[in-house]
Amino acid sequence: MTQDHRSGALTRSRILDAASALFAEKGYGGVTVAAICHKAGANIAAVNYHFGGKEDLYREAWRHAHQRLQARLSPKPP
């Protein structure tokens, strides 16, 4: 994996974490892309690059949060 790819994956992950938290707290209408990017330490253009816009980011943020919850709740092998 190249440095650019790792950096992009990290930015995407930070955006998803920030978006998940803010959408859960304030709802879709109560959150701006600028607020998500500020919390994530990312450029607003990164949302468009990785997700295509706020609506797709919203869907992906909930998918991301659900996957993280499933991973936490899954039984661990002995």
N, CA, C, O and CB atoms as a CASP TS submission, in Angstrom:
PFRMAT TS
TARGET T0000
AUTHOR 0000-0000-0000
METHOD Language model
MODEL 1
PARENT N/A
ATOM      1  N   MET     1       0.858  -1.180   0.000  1.00  0.00           N
ATOM      2  CA  MET     1       0.000   0.000   0.000  1.00  0.00           C
ATOM      3  C   MET     1       0.901   1.240   0.000  1.00  0.00           C
ATOM      4  O   MET     1       1.834   1.336   0.798  1.00  0.00           O
ATOM      5  CB  MET     1      -0.975   0.000   1.239  1.00  0.00           C
ATOM      6  N   THR     2       0.620   2.169  -0.885  1.00  0.00           N
ATOM      7  CA  THR     2       1.433   3.375  -0.986  1.00  0.00           C
ATOM      8  C   THR     2       1.078   4.350   0.130  1.00  0.00           C
ATOM      9  O   THR     2       0.031   4.238   0.768  1.00  0.00           O
ATOM     10  CB  THR     2       1.243   4.042  -2.358  1.00  0.00           C
ATOM     11  N   GLN     3       1.966   5.300   0.348  1.00  0.00           N
ATOM     12  CA  GLN     3       1.745   6.330   1.373  1.00  0.00           C
ATOM     13  C   GLN     3       0.477   7.125   1.080  1.00  0.00           C
ATOM     14  O   GLN     3      -0.299   7.421   1.990  1.00  0.00           O
ATOM     15  CB  GLN     3       2.957   7.280   1.455  1.00  0.00           C
ATOM     16  N   ASP     4       0.264   7.475  -0.207  1.00  0.00           N
ATOM     17  CA  ASP     4      -0.938   8.229  -0.579  1.00  0.00           C
ATOM     18  C   ASP     4      -2.195   7.437  -0.295  1.00  0.00           C
ATOM     19  O   ASP     4      -3.186   7.994   0.179  1.00  0.00           O
ATOM     20  CB  ASP     4      -0.894   8.615  -2.051  1.00  0.00           C
ATOM     21  N   HIS     5      -2.171   6.136  -0.579  1.00  0.00           N
ATOM     22  CA  HIS     5      -3.344   5.287  -0.335  1.00  0.00           C
ATOM     23  C   HIS     5      -3.627   5.183   1.158  1.00  0.00           C
ATOM     24  O   HIS     5      -4.783   5.256   1.574  1.00  0.00           O
ATOM     25  CB  HIS     5      -3.134   3.880  -0.935  1.00  0.00           C
ATOM     26  N   ARG     6      -2.586   5.014   1.969  1.00  0.00           N
ATOM     27  CA  ARG     6      -2.762   4.943   3.429  1.00  0.00           C
ATOM     28  C   ARG     6      -3.311   6.260   3.965  1.00  0.00           C
ATOM     29  O   ARG     6      -4.195   6.274   4.821  1.00  0.00           O
ATOM     30  CB  ARG     6      -1.423   4.602   4.126  1.00  0.00           C
ATOM     31  N   SER     7      -2.782   7.357   3.457  1.00  0.00           N
ATOM     32  CA  SER     7      -3.240   8.672   3.887  1.00  0.00           C
ATOM     33  C   SER     7      -4.713   8.883   3.526  1.00  0.00           C
ATOM     34  O   SER     7      -5.486   9.406   4.329  1.00  0.00           O
ATOM     35  CB  SER     7      -2.374   9.771   3.254  1.00  0.00           C
ATOM     36  N   GLY     8      -5.092   8.475   2.319  1.00  0.00           N
ATOM     37  CA  GLY     8      -6.482   8.589   1.896  1.00  0.00           C
ATOM     38  C   GLY     8      -7.409   7.724   2.723  1.00  0.00           C
ATOM     39  O   GLY     8      -8.514   8.144   3.066  1.00  0.00           O
ATOM     40  N   ALA     9      -6.965   6.510   3.048  1.00  0.00           N
ATOM     41  CA  ALA     9      -7.775   5.606   3.866  1.00  0.00           C
ATOM     42  C   ALA     9      -7.936   6.160   5.281  1.00  0.00           C
ATOM     43  O   ALA     9      -9.004   6.039   5.881  1.00  0.00           O
ATOM     44  CB  ALA     9      -7.137   4.201   3.913  1.00  0.00           C
ATOM     45  N   LEU    10      -6.892   6.759   5.801  1.00  0.00           N
ATOM     46  CA  LEU    10      -6.964   7.359   7.136  1.00  0.00           C
ATOM     47  C   LEU    10      -7.908   8.553   7.136  1.00  0.00           C
ATOM     48  O   LEU    10      -8.711   8.705   8.057  1.00  0.00           O
ATOM     49  CB  LEU    10      -5.566   7.789   7.614  1.00  0.00           C
ATOM     50  N   THR    11      -7.823   9.393   6.124  1.00  0.00           N
ATOM     51  CA  THR    11      -8.726  10.543   6.015  1.00  0.00           C
ATOM     52  C   THR    11     -10.166  10.070   5.922  1.00  0.00           C
ATOM     53  O   THR    11     -11.039  10.611   6.601  1.00  0.00           O
ATOM     54  CB  THR    11      -8.367  11.409   4.788  1.00  0.00           C
ATOM     55  N   ARG    12     -10.426   9.076   5.098  1.00  0.00           N
ATOM     56  CA  ARG    12     -11.773   8.529   4.938  1.00  0.00           C
ATOM     57  C   ARG    12     -12.300   8.008   6.280  1.00  0.00           C
ATOM     58  O   ARG    12     -13.448   8.258   6.645  1.00  0.00           O
ATOM     59  CB  ARG    12     -11.776   7.396   3.881  1.00  0.00           C
ATOM     60  N   SER    13     -11.456   7.292   6.998  1.00  0.00           N
ATOM     61  CA  SER    13     -11.851   6.744   8.300  1.00  0.00           C
ATOM     62  C   SER    13     -12.146   7.850   9.311  1.00  0.00           C
ATOM     63  O   SER    13     -13.117   7.754  10.063  1.00  0.00           O
ATOM     64  CB  SER    13     -10.753   5.826   8.842  1.00  0.00           C
ATOM     65  N   ARG    14     -11.328   8.889   9.339  1.00  0.00           N
ATOM     66  CA  ARG    14     -11.565  10.008  10.262  1.00  0.00           C
ATOM     67  C   ARG    14     -12.875  10.709   9.933  1.00  0.00           C
ATOM     68  O   ARG    14     -13.619  11.095  10.835  1.00  0.00           O
ATOM     69  CB  ARG    14     -10.400  11.014  10.206  1.00  0.00           C
ATOM     70  N   ILE    15     -13.159  10.875   8.643  1.00  0.00           N
ATOM     71  CA  ILE    15     -14.424  11.498   8.234  1.00  0.00           C
ATOM     72  C   ILE    15     -15.598  10.630   8.685  1.00  0.00           C
ATOM     73  O   ILE    15     -16.576  11.146   9.226  1.00  0.00           O
ATOM     74  CB  ILE    15     -14.465  11.707   6.692  1.00  0.00           C
ATOM     75  N   LEU    16     -15.507   9.329   8.469  1.00  0.00           N
ATOM     76  CA  LEU    16     -16.592   8.430   8.880  1.00  0.00           C
ATOM     77  C   LEU    16     -16.809   8.463  10.390  1.00  0.00           C
ATOM     78  O   LEU    16     -17.951   8.500  10.847  1.00  0.00           O
ATOM     79  CB  LEU    16     -16.292   7.000   8.432  1.00  0.00           C
ATOM     80  N   ASP    17     -15.746   8.450  11.155  1.00  0.00           N
ATOM     81  CA  ASP    17     -15.875   8.513  12.620  1.00  0.00           C
ATOM     82  C   ASP    17     -16.542   9.817  13.051  1.00  0.00           C
ATOM     83  O   ASP    17     -17.456   9.811  13.876  1.00  0.00           O
ATOM     84  CB  ASP    17     -14.491   8.380  13.292  1.00  0.00           C
ATOM     85  N   ALA    18     -16.084  10.920  12.497  1.00  0.00           N
ATOM     86  CA  ALA    18     -16.652  12.224  12.846  1.00  0.00           C
ATOM     87  C   ALA    18     -18.107  12.318  12.417  1.00  0.00           C
ATOM     88  O   ALA    18     -18.952  12.788  13.178  1.00  0.00           O
ATOM     89  CB  ALA    18     -15.843  13.352  12.202  1.00  0.00           C
ATOM     90  N   ALA    19     -18.402  11.873  11.200  1.00  0.00           N
ATOM     91  CA  ALA    19     -19.770  11.940  10.689  1.00  0.00           C
ATOM     92  C   ALA    19     -20.705  11.067  11.517  1.00  0.00           C
ATOM     93  O   ALA    19     -21.818  11.485  11.836  1.00  0.00           O
ATOM     94  CB  ALA    19     -19.815  11.510   9.219  1.00  0.00           C
ATOM     95  N   SER    20     -20.274   9.880  11.862  1.00  0.00           N
ATOM     96  CA  SER    20     -21.109   8.980  12.663  1.00  0.00           C
ATOM     97  C   SER    20     -21.479   9.629  13.991  1.00  0.00           C
ATOM     98  O   SER    20     -22.639   9.601  14.403  1.00  0.00           O
ATOM     99  CB  SER    20     -20.385   7.645  12.910  1.00  0.00           C
ATOM    100  N   ALA    21     -20.500  10.204  14.649  1.00  0.00           N
ATOM    101  CA  ALA    21     -20.748  10.838  15.947  1.00  0.00           C
ATOM    102  C   ALA    21     -21.674  12.047  15.807  1.00  0.00           C
ATOM    103  O   ALA    21     -22.620  12.199  16.579  1.00  0.00           O
ATOM    104  CB  ALA    21     -19.422  11.265  16.593  1.00  0.00           C
ATOM    105  N   LEU    22     -21.404  12.895  14.835  1.00  0.00           N
ATOM    106  CA  LEU    22     -22.213  14.107  14.684  1.00  0.00           C
ATOM    107  C   LEU    22     -23.632  13.804  14.207  1.00  0.00           C
ATOM    108  O   LEU    22     -24.585  14.405  14.702  1.00  0.00           O
ATOM    109  CB  LEU    22     -21.541  15.059  13.712  1.00  0.00           C
ATOM    110  N   PHE    23     -23.789  12.888  13.261  1.00  0.00           N
ATOM    111  CA  PHE    23     -25.130  12.532  12.802  1.00  0.00           C
ATOM    112  C   PHE    23     -25.935  11.900  13.941  1.00  0.00           C
ATOM    113  O   PHE    23     -27.129  12.170  14.076  1.00  0.00           O
ATOM    114  CB  PHE    23     -25.051  11.566  11.599  1.00  0.00           C
ATOM    115  N   ALA    24     -25.300  11.072  14.748  1.00  0.00           N
ATOM    116  CA  ALA    24     -26.003  10.459  15.885  1.00  0.00           C
ATOM    117  C   ALA    24     -26.435  11.509  16.892  1.00  0.00           C
ATOM    118  O   ALA    24     -27.509  11.406  17.486  1.00  0.00           O
ATOM    119  CB  ALA    24     -25.113   9.417  16.570  1.00  0.00           C
ATOM    120  N   GLU    25     -25.602  12.513  17.083  1.00  0.00           N
ATOM    121  CA  GLU    25     -25.881  13.557  18.069  1.00  0.00           C
ATOM    122  C   GLU    25     -26.906  14.581  17.582  1.00  0.00           C
ATOM    123  O   GLU    25     -27.793  14.983  18.334  1.00  0.00           O
ATOM    124  CB  GLU    25     -24.602  14.265  18.435  1.00  0.00           C
ATOM    125  N   LYS    26     -26.779  15.005  16.310  1.00  0.00           N
ATOM    126  CA  LYS    26     -27.562  16.149  15.834  1.00  0.00           C
ATOM    127  C   LYS    26     -28.518  15.842  14.688  1.00  0.00           C
ATOM    128  O   LYS    26     -29.325  16.694  14.318  1.00  0.00           O
ATOM    129  CB  LYS    26     -26.641  17.223  15.405  1.00  0.00           C
ATOM    130  N   GLY    27     -28.443  14.635  14.118  1.00  0.00           N
ATOM    131  CA  GLY    27     -29.278  14.301  12.975  1.00  0.00           C
ATOM    132  C   GLY    27     -28.719  14.868  11.685  1.00  0.00           C
ATOM    133  O   GLY    27     -27.816  15.704  11.688  1.00  0.00           O
ATOM    134  N   TYR    28     -29.274  14.397  10.591  1.00  0.00           N
ATOM    135  CA  TYR    28     -28.794  14.783   9.266  1.00  0.00           C
ATOM    136  C   TYR    28     -28.862  16.294   9.057  1.00  0.00           C
ATOM    137  O   TYR    28     -27.889  16.909   8.620  1.00  0.00           O
ATOM    138  CB  TYR    28     -29.603  14.074   8.188  1.00  0.00           C
ATOM    139  N   GLY    29     -30.000  16.881   9.366  1.00  0.00           N
ATOM    140  CA  GLY    29     -30.193  18.308   9.122  1.00  0.00           C
ATOM    141  C   GLY    29     -29.413  19.211  10.057  1.00  0.00           C
ATOM    142  O   GLY    29     -29.202  20.384   9.750  1.00  0.00           O
ATOM    143  N   GLY    30     -28.986  18.685  11.187  1.00  0.00           N
ATOM    144  CA  GLY    30     -28.275  19.494  12.164  1.00  0.00           C
ATOM    145  C   GLY    30     -26.774  19.511  11.998  1.00  0.00           C
ATOM    146  O   GLY    30     -26.060  20.105  12.806  1.00  0.00           O
ATOM    147  N   VAL    31     -26.292  18.864  10.955  1.00  0.00           N
ATOM    148  CA  VAL    31     -24.848  18.734  10.752  1.00  0.00           C
ATOM    149  C   VAL    31     -24.480  19.242   9.362  1.00  0.00           C
ATOM    150  O   VAL    31     -25.157  18.937   8.380  1.00  0.00           O
ATOM    151  CB  VAL    31     -24.392  17.260  10.933  1.00  0.00           C
ATOM    152  N   THR    32     -23.417  20.009   9.292  1.00  0.00           N
ATOM    153  CA  THR    32     -22.905  20.452   8.002  1.00  0.00           C
ATOM    154  C   THR    32     -21.652  19.650   7.641  1.00  0.00           C
ATOM    155  O   THR    32     -20.971  19.107   8.511  1.00  0.00           O
ATOM    156  CB  THR    32     -22.597  21.971   8.027  1.00  0.00           C
ATOM    157  N   VAL    33     -21.373  19.592   6.362  1.00  0.00           N
ATOM    158  CA  VAL    33     -20.141  18.943   5.912  1.00  0.00           C
ATOM    159  C   VAL    33     -18.938  19.672   6.506  1.00  0.00           C
ATOM    160  O   VAL    33     -17.941  19.042   6.859  1.00  0.00           O
ATOM    161  CB  VAL    33     -20.057  18.923   4.357  1.00  0.00           C
ATOM    162  N   ALA    34     -19.030  20.980   6.615  1.00  0.00           N
ATOM    163  CA  ALA    34     -17.926  21.754   7.202  1.00  0.00           C
ATOM    164  C   ALA    34     -17.668  21.328   8.644  1.00  0.00           C
ATOM    165  O   ALA    34     -16.514  21.209   9.054  1.00  0.00           O
ATOM    166  CB  ALA    34     -18.235  23.262   7.146  1.00  0.00           C
ATOM    167  N   ALA    35     -18.733  21.096   9.418  1.00  0.00           N
ATOM    168  CA  ALA    35     -18.565  20.665  10.814  1.00  0.00           C
ATOM    169  C   ALA    35     -17.927  19.283  10.883  1.00  0.00           C
ATOM    170  O   ALA    35     -17.068  19.029  11.727  1.00  0.00           O
ATOM    171  CB  ALA    35     -19.921  20.654  11.544  1.00  0.00           C
ATOM    172  N   ILE    36     -18.349  18.401   9.998  1.00  0.00           N
ATOM    173  CA  ILE    36     -17.761  17.052   9.972  1.00  0.00           C
ATOM    174  C   ILE    36     -16.276  17.141   9.644  1.00  0.00           C
ATOM    175  O   ILE    36     -15.448  16.513  10.303  1.00  0.00           O
ATOM    176  CB  ILE    36     -18.488  16.148   8.937  1.00  0.00           C
ATOM    177  N   CYS    37     -15.948  17.922   8.626  1.00  0.00           N
ATOM    178  CA  CYS    37     -14.548  18.054   8.229  1.00  0.00           C
ATOM    179  C   CYS    37     -13.703  18.714   9.313  1.00  0.00           C
ATOM    180  O   CYS    37     -12.550  18.339   9.520  1.00  0.00           O
ATOM    181  CB  CYS    37     -14.446  18.852   6.943  1.00  0.00           C
ATOM    182  N   HIS    38     -14.271  19.688   9.996  1.00  0.00           N
ATOM    183  CA  HIS    38     -13.547  20.328  11.097  1.00  0.00           C
ATOM    184  C   HIS    38     -13.226  19.299  12.176  1.00  0.00           C
ATOM    185  O   HIS    38     -12.092  19.231  12.651  1.00  0.00           O
ATOM    186  CB  HIS    38     -14.372  21.498  11.693  1.00  0.00           C
ATOM    187  N   LYS    39     -14.208  18.504  12.562  1.00  0.00           N
ATOM    188  CA  LYS    39     -14.007  17.480  13.592  1.00  0.00           C
ATOM    189  C   LYS    39     -13.009  16.417  13.134  1.00  0.00           C
ATOM    190  O   LYS    39     -12.231  15.898  13.935  1.00  0.00           O
ATOM    191  CB  LYS    39     -15.344  16.820  13.954  1.00  0.00           C
ATOM    192  N   ALA    40     -13.040  16.098  11.834  1.00  0.00           N
ATOM    193  CA  ALA    40     -12.166  15.062  11.293  1.00  0.00           C
ATOM    194  C   ALA    40     -10.771  15.577  10.945  1.00  0.00           C
ATOM    195  O   ALA    40      -9.858  14.789  10.701  1.00  0.00           O
ATOM    196  CB  ALA    40     -12.796  14.458  10.071  1.00  0.00           C
ATOM    197  N   GLY    41     -10.610  16.894  10.922  1.00  0.00           N
ATOM    198  CA  GLY    41      -9.326  17.453  10.512  1.00  0.00           C
ATOM    199  C   GLY    41      -9.077  17.221   9.025  1.00  0.00           C
ATOM    200  O   GLY    41      -7.951  16.956   8.603  1.00  0.00           O
ATOM    201  N   ALA    42     -10.153  17.325   8.237  1.00  0.00           N
ATOM    202  CA  ALA    42     -10.060  17.051   6.804  1.00  0.00           C
ATOM    203  C   ALA    42     -10.576  18.241   6.008  1.00  0.00           C
ATOM    204  O   ALA    42     -11.287  19.099   6.530  1.00  0.00           O
ATOM    205  CB  ALA    42     -10.849  15.777   6.437  1.00  0.00           C
ATOM    206  N   ASN    43     -10.206  18.273   4.748  1.00  0.00           N
ATOM    207  CA  ASN    43     -10.655  19.294   3.820  1.00  0.00           C
ATOM    208  C   ASN    43     -12.053  18.928   3.327  1.00  0.00           C
ATOM    209  O   ASN    43     -12.363  17.749   3.157  1.00  0.00           O
ATOM    210  CB  ASN    43      -9.663  19.445   2.633  1.00  0.00           C
ATOM    211  N   ILE    44     -12.892  19.928   3.098  1.00  0.00           N
ATOM    212  CA  ILE    44     -14.252  19.675   2.623  1.00  0.00           C
ATOM    213  C   ILE    44     -14.238  18.900   1.303  1.00  0.00           C
ATOM    214  O   ILE    44     -15.127  18.082   1.063  1.00  0.00           O
ATOM    215  CB  ILE    44     -15.011  21.002   2.451  1.00  0.00           C
ATOM    216  N   ALA    45     -13.272  19.137   0.469  1.00  0.00           N
ATOM    217  CA  ALA    45     -13.192  18.414  -0.807  1.00  0.00           C
ATOM    218  C   ALA    45     -13.034  16.912  -0.596  1.00  0.00           C
ATOM    219  O   ALA    45     -13.396  16.127  -1.472  1.00  0.00           O
ATOM    220  CB  ALA    45     -12.027  18.942  -1.643  1.00  0.00           C
ATOM    221  N   ALA    46     -12.499  16.503   0.551  1.00  0.00           N
ATOM    222  CA  ALA    46     -12.324  15.075   0.831  1.00  0.00           C
ATOM    223  C   ALA    46     -13.662  14.349   0.927  1.00  0.00           C
ATOM    224  O   ALA    46     -13.752  13.174   0.570  1.00  0.00           O
ATOM    225  CB  ALA    46     -11.539  14.885   2.125  1.00  0.00           C
ATOM    226  N   VAL    47     -14.700  15.031   1.405  1.00  0.00           N
ATOM    227  CA  VAL    47     -16.025  14.407   1.479  1.00  0.00           C
ATOM    228  C   VAL    47     -16.525  14.108   0.067  1.00  0.00           C
ATOM    229  O   VAL    47     -17.023  13.015  -0.202  1.00  0.00           O
ATOM    230  CB  VAL    47     -17.034  15.326   2.235  1.00  0.00           C
ATOM    231  N   ASN    48     -16.392  15.069  -0.817  1.00  0.00           N
ATOM    232  CA  ASN    48     -16.815  14.845  -2.196  1.00  0.00           C
ATOM    233  C   ASN    48     -15.965  13.773  -2.866  1.00  0.00           C
ATOM    234  O   ASN    48     -16.486  12.954  -3.624  1.00  0.00           O
ATOM    235  CB  ASN    48     -16.740  16.146  -2.993  1.00  0.00           C
ATOM    236  N   TYR    49     -14.690  13.768  -2.599  1.00  0.00           N
ATOM    237  CA  TYR    49     -13.797  12.787  -3.206  1.00  0.00           C
ATOM    238  C   TYR    49     -14.130  11.370  -2.745  1.00  0.00           C
ATOM    239  O   TYR    49     -14.247  10.459  -3.565  1.00  0.00           O
ATOM    240  CB  TYR    49     -12.345  13.118  -2.873  1.00  0.00           C
ATOM    241  N   HIS    50     -14.282  11.183  -1.441  1.00  0.00           N
ATOM    242  CA  HIS    50     -14.490   9.844  -0.886  1.00  0.00           C
ATOM    243  C   HIS    50     -15.943   9.383  -0.927  1.00  0.00           C
ATOM    244  O   HIS    50     -16.203   8.184  -1.028  1.00  0.00           O
ATOM    245  CB  HIS    50     -14.004   9.808   0.528  1.00  0.00           C
ATOM    246  N   PHE    51     -16.889  10.310  -0.849  1.00  0.00           N
ATOM    247  CA  PHE    51     -18.293   9.920  -0.681  1.00  0.00           C
ATOM    248  C   PHE    51     -19.248  10.524  -1.697  1.00  0.00           C
ATOM    249  O   PHE    51     -20.381  10.056  -1.814  1.00  0.00           O
ATOM    250  CB  PHE    51     -18.746  10.296   0.677  1.00  0.00           C
ATOM    251  N   GLY    52     -18.840  11.531  -2.424  1.00  0.00           N
ATOM    252  CA  GLY    52     -19.709  12.140  -3.415  1.00  0.00           C
ATOM    253  C   GLY    52     -20.647  13.204  -2.875  1.00  0.00           C
ATOM    254  O   GLY    52     -21.338  13.862  -3.653  1.00  0.00           O
ATOM    255  N   GLY    53     -20.689  13.389  -1.567  1.00  0.00           N
ATOM    256  CA  GLY    53     -21.545  14.405  -0.971  1.00  0.00           C
ATOM    257  C   GLY    53     -22.101  13.966   0.371  1.00  0.00           C
ATOM    258  O   GLY    53     -21.834  12.862   0.845  1.00  0.00           O
ATOM    259  N   LYS    54     -22.874  14.847   0.968  1.00  0.00           N
ATOM    260  CA  LYS    54     -23.384  14.628   2.319  1.00  0.00           C
ATOM    261  C   LYS    54     -24.330  13.430   2.402  1.00  0.00           C
ATOM    262  O   LYS    54     -24.243  12.639   3.341  1.00  0.00           O
ATOM    263  CB  LYS    54     -24.095  15.871   2.805  1.00  0.00           C
ATOM    264  N   GLU    55     -25.224  13.292   1.440  1.00  0.00           N
ATOM    265  CA  GLU    55     -26.208  12.213   1.494  1.00  0.00           C
ATOM    266  C   GLU    55     -25.539  10.832   1.471  1.00  0.00           C
ATOM    267  O   GLU    55     -25.893   9.952   2.255  1.00  0.00           O
ATOM    268  CB  GLU    55     -27.186  12.339   0.325  1.00  0.00           C
ATOM    269  N   ASP    56     -24.579  10.654   0.575  1.00  0.00           N
ATOM    270  CA  ASP    56     -23.867   9.376   0.519  1.00  0.00           C
ATOM    271  C   ASP    56     -22.988   9.175   1.749  1.00  0.00           C
ATOM    272  O   ASP    56     -22.840   8.051   2.229  1.00  0.00           O
ATOM    273  CB  ASP    56     -23.015   9.297  -0.749  1.00  0.00           C
ATOM    274  N   LEU    57     -22.409  10.247   2.256  1.00  0.00           N
ATOM    275  CA  LEU    57     -21.636  10.165   3.493  1.00  0.00           C
ATOM    276  C   LEU    57     -22.536   9.713   4.638  1.00  0.00           C
ATOM    277  O   LEU    57     -22.123   8.892   5.456  1.00  0.00           O
ATOM    278  CB  LEU    57     -20.979  11.527   3.822  1.00  0.00           C
ATOM    279  N   TYR    58     -23.749  10.231   4.710  1.00  0.00           N
ATOM    280  CA  TYR    58     -24.697   9.852   5.753  1.00  0.00           C
ATOM    281  C   TYR    58     -24.951   8.343   5.729  1.00  0.00           C
ATOM    282  O   TYR    58     -24.879   7.678   6.762  1.00  0.00           O
ATOM    283  CB  TYR    58     -26.020  10.621   5.581  1.00  0.00           C
ATOM    284  N   ARG    59     -25.245   7.817   4.551  1.00  0.00           N
ATOM    285  CA  ARG    59     -25.487   6.377   4.442  1.00  0.00           C
ATOM    286  C   ARG    59     -24.256   5.573   4.843  1.00  0.00           C
ATOM    287  O   ARG    59     -24.363   4.584   5.569  1.00  0.00           O
ATOM    288  CB  ARG    59     -25.903   6.015   3.016  1.00  0.00           C
ATOM    289  N   GLU    60     -23.098   5.995   4.374  1.00  0.00           N
ATOM    290  CA  GLU    60     -21.874   5.266   4.675  1.00  0.00           C
ATOM    291  C   GLU    60     -21.486   5.384   6.147  1.00  0.00           C
ATOM    292  O   GLU    60     -20.927   4.445   6.715  1.00  0.00           O
ATOM    293  CB  GLU    60     -20.742   5.769   3.801  1.00  0.00           C
ATOM    294  N   ALA    61     -21.774   6.518   6.764  1.00  0.00           N
ATOM    295  CA  ALA    61     -21.469   6.698   8.187  1.00  0.00           C
ATOM    296  C   ALA    61     -22.281   5.729   9.043  1.00  0.00           C
ATOM    297  O   ALA    61     -21.757   5.163  10.002  1.00  0.00           O
ATOM    298  CB  ALA    61     -21.750   8.150   8.620  1.00  0.00           C
ATOM    299  N   TRP    62     -23.532   5.536   8.709  1.00  0.00           N
ATOM    300  CA  TRP    62     -24.351   4.580   9.471  1.00  0.00           C
ATOM    301  C   TRP    62     -23.911   3.152   9.216  1.00  0.00           C
ATOM    302  O   TRP    62     -23.919   2.331  10.133  1.00  0.00           O
ATOM    303  CB  TRP    62     -25.829   4.736   9.115  1.00  0.00           C
ATOM    304  N   ARG    63     -23.529   2.842   7.988  1.00  0.00           N
ATOM    305  CA  ARG    63     -22.991   1.512   7.682  1.00  0.00           C
ATOM    306  C   ARG    63     -21.711   1.278   8.492  1.00  0.00           C
ATOM    307  O   ARG    63     -21.512   0.204   9.061  1.00  0.00           O
ATOM    308  CB  ARG    63     -22.708   1.366   6.151  1.00  0.00           C
ATOM    309  N   HIS    64     -20.868   2.274   8.532  1.00  0.00           N
ATOM    310  CA  HIS    64     -19.605   2.209   9.280  1.00  0.00           C
ATOM    311  C   HIS    64     -19.869   2.002  10.775  1.00  0.00           C
ATOM    312  O   HIS    64     -19.246   1.152  11.411  1.00  0.00           O
ATOM    313  CB  HIS    64     -18.778   3.499   9.060  1.00  0.00           C
ATOM    314  N   ALA    65     -20.794   2.781  11.324  1.00  0.00           N
ATOM    315  CA  ALA    65     -21.123   2.651  12.751  1.00  0.00           C
ATOM    316  C   ALA    65     -21.705   1.278  13.047  1.00  0.00           C
ATOM    317  O   ALA    65     -21.392   0.682  14.078  1.00  0.00           O
ATOM    318  CB  ALA    65     -22.115   3.747  13.182  1.00  0.00           C
ATOM    319  N   HIS    66     -22.543   0.773  12.160  1.00  0.00           N
ATOM    320  CA  HIS    66     -23.141  -0.549  12.356  1.00  0.00           C
ATOM    321  C   HIS    66     -22.068  -1.641  12.331  1.00  0.00           C
ATOM    322  O   HIS    66     -22.088  -2.548  13.162  1.00  0.00           O
ATOM    323  CB  HIS    66     -24.205  -0.824  11.274  1.00  0.00           C
ATOM    324  N   GLN    67     -21.146  -1.557  11.394  1.00  0.00           N
ATOM    325  CA  GLN    67     -20.063  -2.540  11.311  1.00  0.00           C
ATOM    326  C   GLN    67     -19.186  -2.516  12.561  1.00  0.00           C
ATOM    327  O   GLN    67     -18.769  -3.565  13.051  1.00  0.00           O
ATOM    328  CB  GLN    67     -19.206  -2.281  10.070  1.00  0.00           C
ATOM    329  N   ARG    68     -18.909  -1.328  13.071  1.00  0.00           N
ATOM    330  CA  ARG    68     -18.097  -1.224  14.289  1.00  0.00           C
ATOM    331  C   ARG    68     -18.824  -1.826  15.478  1.00  0.00           C
ATOM    332  O   ARG    68     -18.211  -2.492  16.313  1.00  0.00           O
ATOM    333  CB  ARG    68     -17.743   0.239  14.579  1.00  0.00           C
ATOM    334  N   LEU    69     -20.135  -1.594  15.560  1.00  0.00           N
ATOM    335  CA  LEU    69     -20.928  -2.165  16.650  1.00  0.00           C
ATOM    336  C   LEU    69     -20.968  -3.685  16.540  1.00  0.00           C
ATOM    337  O   LEU    69     -20.805  -4.377  17.545  1.00  0.00           O
ATOM    338  CB  LEU    69     -22.360  -1.591  16.638  1.00  0.00           C
ATOM    339  N   GLN    70     -21.178  -4.206  15.358  1.00  0.00           N
ATOM    340  CA  GLN    70     -21.186  -5.652  15.162  1.00  0.00           C
ATOM    341  C   GLN    70     -19.853  -6.268  15.565  1.00  0.00           C
ATOM    342  O   GLN    70     -19.823  -7.320  16.203  1.00  0.00           O
ATOM    343  CB  GLN    70     -21.501  -5.990  13.708  1.00  0.00           C
ATOM    344  N   ALA    71     -18.767  -5.629  15.203  1.00  0.00           N
ATOM    345  CA  ALA    71     -17.446  -6.149  15.554  1.00  0.00           C
ATOM    346  C   ALA    71     -17.257  -6.187  17.071  1.00  0.00           C
ATOM    347  O   ALA    71     -16.661  -7.119  17.611  1.00  0.00           O
ATOM    348  CB  ALA    71     -16.345  -5.294  14.904  1.00  0.00           C
ATOM    349  N   ARG    72     -17.768  -5.169  17.744  1.00  0.00           N
ATOM    350  CA  ARG    72     -17.659  -5.116  19.213  1.00  0.00           C
ATOM    351  C   ARG    72     -18.518  -6.175  19.892  1.00  0.00           C
ATOM    352  O   ARG    72     -18.137  -6.720  20.928  1.00  0.00           O
ATOM    353  CB  ARG    72     -18.059  -3.735  19.722  1.00  0.00           C
ATOM    354  N   LEU    73     -19.677  -6.464  19.308  1.00  0.00           N
ATOM    355  CA  LEU    73     -20.619  -7.394  19.935  1.00  0.00           C
ATOM    356  C   LEU    73     -20.426  -8.840  19.526  1.00  0.00           C
ATOM    357  O   LEU    73     -20.999  -9.740  20.140  1.00  0.00           O
ATOM    358  CB  LEU    73     -22.009  -6.986  19.613  1.00  0.00           C
ATOM    359  N   SER    74     -19.623  -9.077  18.492  1.00  0.00           N
ATOM    360  CA  SER    74     -19.394 -10.443  18.031  1.00  0.00           C
ATOM    361  C   SER    74     -18.612 -11.228  19.076  1.00  0.00           C
ATOM    362  O   SER    74     -17.666 -10.717  19.675  1.00  0.00           O
ATOM    363  CB  SER    74     -18.643 -10.445  16.687  1.00  0.00           C
ATOM    364  N   PRO    75     -19.023 -12.480  19.287  1.00  0.00           N
ATOM    365  CA  PRO    75     -18.276 -13.294  20.261  1.00  0.00           C
ATOM    366  C   PRO    75     -16.833 -13.492  19.799  1.00  0.00           C
ATOM    367  O   PRO    75     -16.564 -13.697  18.616  1.00  0.00           O
ATOM    368  CB  PRO    75     -18.963 -14.668  20.466  1.00  0.00           C
ATOM    369  N   LYS    76     -15.940 -13.427  20.737  1.00  0.00           N
ATOM    370  CA  LYS    76     -14.529 -13.611  20.455  1.00  0.00           C
ATOM    371  C   LYS    76     -14.188 -15.098  20.583  1.00  0.00           C
ATOM    372  O   LYS    76     -14.662 -15.764  21.503  1.00  0.00           O
ATOM    373  CB  LYS    76     -13.653 -12.750  21.412  1.00  0.00           C
ATOM    374  N   PRO    77     -13.366 -15.623  19.661  1.00  0.00           N
ATOM    375  CA  PRO    77     -12.994 -17.030  19.773  1.00  0.00           C
ATOM    376  C   PRO    77     -12.160 -17.273  21.032  1.00  0.00           C
ATOM    377  O   PRO    77     -11.392 -16.404  21.447  1.00  0.00           O
ATOM    378  CB  PRO    77     -12.218 -17.480  18.524  1.00  0.00           C
ATOM    379  N   PRO    78     -12.310 -18.440  21.632  1.00  0.00           N
ATOM    380  CA  PRO    78     -11.555 -18.722  22.877  1.00  0.00           C
ATOM    381  C   PRO    78     -10.065 -18.811  22.659  1.00  0.00           C
ATOM    382  O   PRO    78      -9.315 -19.041  23.608  1.00  0.00           O
ATOM    383  CB  PRO    78     -12.033 -20.011  23.496  1.00  0.00           C
TER
END
